[in-house]
């Protein structure tokens, strides 16, 4: 039975998993799990890539200790937009900044003074968020940061780990498109755009497509993990959302997907980018997908608010489990307090529960007081944000939507799934929860000839999982939606 190893690094945790292929379906097994998140040092936030590298090797060593046969290959996927800078010797130039670091405050407007927003969008098709790689690098250029001045190569986070595994420096297509520095029509870096913003284009690597075999394990990695050097490293859809969307069974022209985790990515799968003034006005993005697809989507601050509330309560000695929080939210009054999850108030507050209460207070609402009320506020608001974005996507494409397909860790939140069906007035189908890892191993299986194509891969995943369906129920969603739309206008 061929085995494929998936390294899946999300915004809040990382996992190393093995996908075993029996010729009909995948059997997924978690080998190693570890926390992930920004590290605060003085006034900045960083990603601890050295610790993540150590955790990856621990997971690979666990594979070697548990299985007699080596894996066919391994692949890595991570969150988007973040990057590392290397010097001429290939050494890391300091800890990579985390995308929530405040250094990008005000950067979009400063960049637009050099290159108009509509011109950037016309080339890249990517929605404007201050966390984008483009604005992170622009902040370094503006401050004359010594790491940028000394850099020889930029690697996005999964590409960095590819390099440490194989010694090869490349840039995988799906993660490159999240940077807002990649021309979606020409399929090349926007070198002229970067020149005008003072960002050196020479640091950008060669682009490879999902499914590319990057090389085999370096001898030192093989020695340290116990795996043979013959294990291939394959570029999966290295942006975690690209892998997650690739793994959605039944995804068709009448389906909207939501890849649900710390972020919620909501959109359609397309054959080509949709780049026009209306897409720009709605701030909708065109990210690269697997097998030549485009992910027309909107980024939404997903379960980040709930995760941060749980973290803050744990610090205070109240260690609520996810099921316990769901029960408390279920018991709380619905639609009592609402908050736009994408308000700047929630980008990186030290105390998320306090930030939510403050937001409700300043917007003239009842403050949520109990943990149940706060989490209910988060979930009701997220469902209403889905309703809002669904309306934008439908108006942009003219598509009829019959089903919302939720995948990722957030698909296990049954209350949120039901609230989404209720708010959107649309059937919701959930699963797979492990969409990112399954998409990762599926791309590896296609690359190594064990599956024919994306269609066959999705069919195999459908055979491998159980899905749940939620039908919409009546409620006071029209009135709540009007209130919520006013909050969005205020954000």
C-alpha positions, 0 to 999 in steps of 0.5 A: 500500500503506497504511503504519502506524507503530508506536512500541513502547517496552519495558522494555529497548529501544524501536523504531519500525516500519512495518507495510505492509498489502497487503490480506492480510497485514502486512509489518513493517519496523524503522526505528529501535531504541534502548536503554531502561532506568532511569537511576540518580541518587543513591538514585532511578531515573527514566525518561528520557522526553526521550531517548525522545521524541528517539528517537521523532522520529528514528524518524519522520524515518527513515520520512520519508526512506525512504518517499515516501508518508506513513503513514496513522497512527501509534500508541504502546505502552509498558510499564505503571504509569509516569506523568508529571506536568504543570503547568498550562501542560502542562510536565513536572514533573521526570523521571518515576520508574521503577517499580523505584524503591525509594520504593514499599517498604512502601507497599502495607501503609501504603495498606491501613491506609487502605483495605483490600486487598479493597476496592481489589481489589473496585473495580479487579480489579488484582493487588497489586504495589508498582510499581503507579501507585496505590502510586507516587502514594501514596508521593508523597502521603505524602512531600508531594512538591512535584511531586504538589502542583503537578500539574495533569495525570497522563499515563501514559507513552504518553499523554504521547507522544500529548500531545507529538505532538498537543497532546491530553491523554487517557488510553487505557483499556488503560494506565489499567487497569494503574494500579490506580486504574480501576474495571473495572466502572464504566469510570471512575477510582476517585475515592473511593479516591484521595481516601481515599489523599490522591491528587488525582483531579482530575489524571486525564485523560479516558479514550479507547478503543483505536482512538480517533483522537486528532488529527493531528501538531502543526506543529512535530513535522511540521516536525522529522520531515518527516512531513505534519501530516495523519498521524493519531495513533491510540490503539492498545492502548497497554499493550504487553501489550494490543497483544501479546495482540490479535495472537495468532492462534488465541487461544481458550478452551483457550489460555493466552497468555504475552507474554514479554519483561522481564516475562512476562504469562500469562493468559486472554482473557475477556469480563468481569473475574473479581473474587472472593475467590479471584482476590484470594487468588491475586493475579491481575489483570484488565487492559483489552484491545482490543475490549472484552476483559479480560486475566485474567493474572498478572505474572511477572518474565520475562527480566528476570533473564537480561537483567540478568545479561547487562548485568552481564557486559557491564560486566565485559567479557564480552559474551555474545550471546543465542544464546551464553547459550542454548547455555551454558544448554543444556549446563548441568545441568538443574534444579540450582538454582532461584529464584522470579523474583518474589522481592524479591531480584530486583526491582532488584539492582545485581549480578543474578548475585550476587543469584541466587547469594546466593538459592540459598545462603540457600535451601540449594541449590547455587550456580550458578557459571558463566554457563551454570549461572546462565542455566539456573537462570533459564530452568528457574525461569521454566518452573516459574513458568509451571507454577505460574501455569498451575495457578492460572489453571486452578483459578480458571476451570475451563478446560481448557488445550490450548495455551500461546501464547508471543508477544513477544521471549521467544518466540525463546528456543527453549530456554525454549519447550521447557522451558515445554512440558516443565514444563507438560506442554502443547503450546507454539506460539510467535509472533509475536515482534513481537506488540506492534508487529503488534497496534499496527498492526492496531488502527490498521488497524481504526480506519482501516477497512482491517480489519473487526474483531479477528477479521479482524486476527488472521487477517491476522496469522496470514497474516503470520507463521510459528509454531513448535510444541513438544511436551512431553518427559518429565523430572524436573519433578514433583520439581522442581516440589515444590522450586520450590513450597517456594521460592515459599512462602519468598518 
